[in-house]
Amino acid sequence: MANPTSVDTLLPVDVRLMMLLTSVLGWTAVALVLLAVGTWAVRHPVWTVHTLEVHGDLQHQSEEVFRTHIQDRLHGSFLTIDLNEVKAVFETVPWVRKAVVKRAFPNRIRVTLEEHQAVAFWDQGGDLSLINRQGEVFDANAENENTEALPELAGPAGQTARVKALYELLVPELAVLDRELQRLELTAQGSWRATLDNGADLELGRGEPPDVLARVRLFSSTIGQVTRQHAGRDLETADLRYPAAYALKLRGVATLEPGQLPASAIRRH
């Protein structure tokens, strides 16, 4: 029996070209048919997304809000919809920190949300945002939300984690005095300042959070001695910038001339 390849090579060039063209056209026709069938199948109404399920944290948004404002922005069928695009759309909604999107056969899209849990305001040069538990800064409309009691942290750009770390160290230390930290600020010059819930201002000095914490511990462990000597008068200001001492002013107690050590100054021996 003759080898087919050998026989083909004996055919005239124009015949071989005609056979090749016929083969190409045949496979092209098959590909077009398969493409048409695939397109018809993908676009079949059975794959239309009928349900958008929203689960997870919904403290600041409702499922109805998502359906109204999000569904019109989603395009494609159950098979063709871009899940990354759906994820990105949901994560643009205020208060949404993270969205996990999955297909649920045959025609549902399931979205699980994680909302930001605000722990403080963040003041960066007068631009007020919010900080979540992870230390991330996010923008959200805080009006009519339960954020009035949140403390205010402030500092230069990129210093959010550092300020939050010191805040978390100081909260239990000041709780010993039955006081809450209302504002903590890291200035552009590197100094720390704090305001308590009674309006008292504290100059905390420079340093990393452990250094500042040590000075605050000296203050919290001895301030009671001073207030008892002055009939329990409330604190107005305190200067904790010294490594082994601090100076303070009590409301209604006169201070000395500048340069003199106040009677209410405390030294550690």
C-alpha positions, 0 to 999 in steps of 0.5 A: 500500500502506498504511503498517503504522504508520498501520494500527496506529494505526487499531486499537483501543487494547485490540487494540494493547495485546494485540499489544504484550503478545503481542510481549513475552511472545514475546521473554520466552519466547525469552530464557528458552529461551536462558537455559536453554540457556546455563545447561545448556551452562555447567553441562555436565560437559564444562566441569568443571575436571579439572586444577589445574596448579601451576608455578614456584617450589615450594621451600617448598610442593609441588604435592600440598599445593596440590591438597589445601588449595586445590582444595576452596576453588575454585568454578565450572566452567572457564567461570565460575571467577573467576580473580582469586579463584583468584589471591587464594587462592594468594597467601594461602599462606605463601611465595607472593609472586605467582600468575598464573592462566590457563585452559587449554582445555578443563578445566584451570586453570594457575597459575604461582607466584613464591615469596618469596626471603628475604634477612633477618629483619625485627624491628619491635618484637620482631615477627619477619617476613622480607624478600624480595629486593624489600624486601617484608616477609612472614610465613611459618613459618621453622621447619625452613627454611634461614633460620638463616643470614639476617641480622636487620634492625630498625627502625621501621615503614616503614623496611624499604627504608632499612635494607635499602639500608644493609645492602647497602652495608655487606656488601661493605665488611665483607667486606674484614675477613672479617666478616659483618653479623649484625644492623643496626638503625635505632633510633626515635631515628634512630641506626644500630647493627650487630652482626658475626658475631663478636659485635662491636657497632658504633655507626654514628651517624646519617645516610643510608646514604652518610654511614654508609658513609663512616664504615665505610670509614674503619673498615675501611681502618684497623682492621687497623693497630690489631689488628696493634699488639695481637697481632691481638686481636678487636674487641669494640666500635667507636664510629663516630659521629665524622666523622673518627675512631672509638674501639674496644675490643679483647677482652682490652685494658684501656680508659682511664677515661671521658672519656679518648681510648683508645689504640686510637682512630683519627683521620683527618688 
